[in-house]
Amino acid sequence: MGEQVDVNKLTPAELEETFIQGDGRYNLDYLGDLYTFFLSKALIIEKEKINDFDFTEKELSEIRGPQKASKATATRILLNKGCSLEGYEINIEWGIVDVLGKNKEGLIVVECGPCRLNKSIDYFRMEEVKALWLVHIFYNEKTLYIIRKGPNWQEEIKKYNNKFLEQLRKIKSPLDDL
């Protein structure tokens, strides 16, 4: 088990850095929602230091897609924790995960490097997803963030879904005038 992050001391900027890592391809539209999920204990986050691993060219060449070193690191951590590797670049219901693992509890979805903010909410809509891992290996402090559903998940996801439905209802449709 890693060190639980005190979400009361976590700022939105730190949360943004944890997920987006300065990557301009990702927008911040969901930052407030995600922050609320953590503050309300609908999601919990732990942090573990990652050891440096050495990989052979053969090991890296067997990994599908980009981010081979991060995926190899995630794979090594999965296997060291007694999990199985299900594959790379796997399309699941709410997106494509960089690495998919499995343990006796269920699926572990792994994002290597920057991650779209809403994936952390959407992946957990799938009952079989038990953890989201964010693997950061290109910093001085190499880190694994482990995100899980918290005790207030059901309450917060209902609020989130209702907010989304209200936004949809406000959109004017050309069919409204018929």
C-alpha positions as CSV (number, residue, x, y, z in Angstrom):
1,M,0.0,0.0,0.0
2,G,1.1,3.5,-0.8
3,E,0.9,6.7,1.2
4,Q,-2.6,8.1,1.1
5,V,-2.7,11.7,-0.3
6,D,-4.4,14.2,2.0
7,V,-6.9,15.6,-0.4
8,N,-7.6,18.5,1.9
9,K,-4.0,19.7,1.2
10,L,-4.2,18.8,-2.5
11,T,-4.7,21.9,-4.7
12,P,-6.5,22.0,-8.0
13,A,-3.1,22.9,-9.6
14,E,-1.5,19.8,-8.0
15,L,-4.4,17.6,-9.3
16,E,-4.0,19.1,-12.7
17,E,-0.2,18.3,-12.7
18,T,-0.9,14.8,-11.5
19,F,-3.2,14.1,-14.4
20,I,-2.3,16.4,-17.3
21,Q,1.4,17.0,-16.6
22,G,1.5,20.2,-18.6
23,D,0.3,18.5,-21.8
24,G,-1.5,21.1,-23.8
25,R,-3.6,18.5,-25.6
26,Y,-5.8,18.1,-22.6
27,N,-8.4,20.7,-21.4
28,L,-9.3,21.6,-17.9
29,D,-13.0,21.4,-18.3
30,Y,-13.4,18.6,-15.8
31,L,-10.9,19.8,-13.2
32,G,-13.5,21.2,-10.9
33,D,-15.6,18.1,-11.1
34,L,-12.6,15.8,-10.4
35,Y,-11.5,18.0,-7.5
36,T,-15.0,17.7,-6.0
37,F,-14.8,13.9,-6.3
38,F,-11.6,13.8,-4.3
39,L,-12.7,16.4,-1.7
40,S,-16.0,14.5,-1.1
41,K,-14.1,11.2,-0.8
42,A,-15.9,9.8,-3.8
43,L,-12.4,9.0,-5.1
44,I,-9.3,8.4,-3.0
45,I,-5.7,8.6,-4.2
46,E,-2.5,7.0,-2.9
47,K,1.1,7.7,-4.0
48,E,4.0,5.2,-4.2
49,K,7.5,5.8,-5.2
50,I,8.6,3.8,-8.2
51,N,12.0,2.2,-8.5
52,D,14.1,2.5,-11.6
53,F,13.8,-0.6,-13.8
54,D,16.1,-1.7,-16.6
55,F,14.5,-3.1,-19.7
56,T,16.0,-4.9,-22.6
57,E,15.4,-3.8,-26.2
58,K,13.5,-7.1,-26.6
59,E,11.2,-6.3,-23.7
60,L,10.5,-2.9,-25.0
61,S,9.9,-4.0,-28.6
62,E,7.2,-6.4,-27.5
63,I,5.1,-3.6,-26.1
64,R,2.4,-2.1,-28.4
65,G,2.1,1.6,-29.0
66,P,4.0,4.6,-27.6
67,Q,5.3,5.2,-24.1
68,K,7.1,1.9,-24.1
69,A,9.3,2.6,-21.0
70,S,6.3,3.7,-19.0
71,K,4.3,0.7,-20.1
72,A,7.2,-1.6,-19.2
73,T,7.4,0.0,-15.8
74,A,3.6,-0.4,-15.3
75,T,3.8,-4.0,-16.4
76,R,6.7,-4.8,-14.0
77,I,4.8,-3.2,-11.1
78,L,1.6,-5.1,-12.0
79,L,3.5,-8.4,-12.0
80,N,5.4,-7.6,-8.8
81,K,2.0,-7.0,-7.1
82,G,0.7,-10.4,-8.2
83,C,-1.6,-9.0,-11.0
84,S,-1.9,-10.3,-14.5
85,L,-1.2,-8.3,-17.7
86,E,-4.2,-8.3,-20.0
87,G,-2.6,-6.1,-22.7
88,Y,-1.6,-2.7,-24.1
89,E,-3.7,-0.1,-25.8
90,I,-7.0,-1.9,-24.9
91,N,-10.3,-0.2,-25.8
92,I,-12.7,-0.5,-22.9
93,E,-16.1,1.1,-22.5
94,W,-14.8,4.6,-21.6
95,G,-11.6,4.9,-23.5
96,I,-8.3,3.3,-24.5
97,V,-6.1,2.3,-21.6
98,D,-2.4,2.2,-22.0
99,V,-2.0,-0.9,-19.9
100,L,-4.8,-3.2,-18.6
101,G,-4.1,-5.4,-15.6
102,K,-6.2,-7.7,-13.5
103,N,-6.2,-9.0,-9.9
104,K,-8.6,-11.0,-7.9
105,E,-10.7,-7.8,-7.2
106,G,-11.1,-6.8,-10.8
107,L,-9.5,-4.6,-13.5
108,I,-6.7,-2.2,-13.1
109,V,-6.5,0.5,-15.8
110,V,-3.2,2.2,-16.2
111,E,-2.5,5.5,-17.9
112,C,1.2,6.2,-18.6
113,G,2.0,9.9,-18.7
114,P,-0.7,12.6,-19.2
115,C,-4.3,11.4,-18.7
116,R,-7.6,13.1,-19.7
117,L,-9.3,14.3,-16.4
118,N,-12.7,12.7,-17.0
119,K,-11.1,9.2,-17.5
120,S,-10.7,9.1,-13.7
121,I,-14.5,9.4,-13.3
122,D,-15.6,7.5,-16.4
123,Y,-13.5,4.4,-15.9
124,F,-15.0,3.8,-12.5
125,R,-18.5,3.7,-14.1
126,M,-17.5,0.2,-15.0
127,E,-18.1,-2.1,-12.0
128,E,-15.2,-4.3,-12.8
129,V,-12.7,-1.4,-12.7
130,K,-11.2,-1.4,-9.2
131,A,-8.2,1.0,-9.7
132,L,-6.8,3.6,-12.0
133,W,-3.0,3.9,-11.9
134,L,-1.1,6.9,-13.2
135,V,2.5,6.1,-13.9
136,H,5.0,9.0,-13.9
137,I,8.6,8.0,-14.7
138,F,10.0,11.1,-16.4
139,Y,10.3,13.2,-13.2
140,N,13.0,13.4,-10.5
141,E,10.5,11.6,-8.2
142,K,9.2,8.6,-10.2
143,T,5.6,8.0,-8.9
144,L,2.7,5.7,-9.1
145,Y,-0.6,7.2,-8.3
146,I,-3.3,4.7,-7.4
147,I,-6.9,6.0,-7.5
148,R,-9.9,4.0,-6.2
149,K,-13.5,4.6,-5.5
150,G,-14.1,6.1,-2.1
151,P,-16.9,5.7,0.3
152,N,-19.0,8.5,-1.2
153,W,-18.7,7.3,-4.9
154,Q,-22.4,6.5,-5.4
155,E,-23.6,9.8,-4.0
156,E,-21.1,11.9,-6.0
157,I,-21.6,10.1,-9.3
158,K,-25.4,10.7,-9.0
159,K,-24.8,14.4,-8.5
160,Y,-22.4,14.4,-11.4
161,N,-24.8,12.6,-13.7
162,N,-27.7,14.9,-12.8
163,K,-25.5,18.0,-13.5
164,F,-24.7,16.6,-16.9
165,L,-28.4,15.8,-17.7
166,E,-29.3,19.4,-16.7
167,Q,-26.7,20.7,-19.1
168,L,-28.1,18.6,-21.9
169,R,-31.6,19.7,-21.2
170,K,-30.5,23.4,-21.7
171,I,-29.3,22.7,-25.2
172,K,-31.8,24.0,-27.7
173,S,-32.7,21.5,-30.5
174,P,-34.0,22.4,-33.9
175,L,-36.8,19.9,-33.2
176,D,-38.0,22.0,-30.3
177,D,-39.7,24.4,-32.7
178,L,-41.6,21.8,-34.7
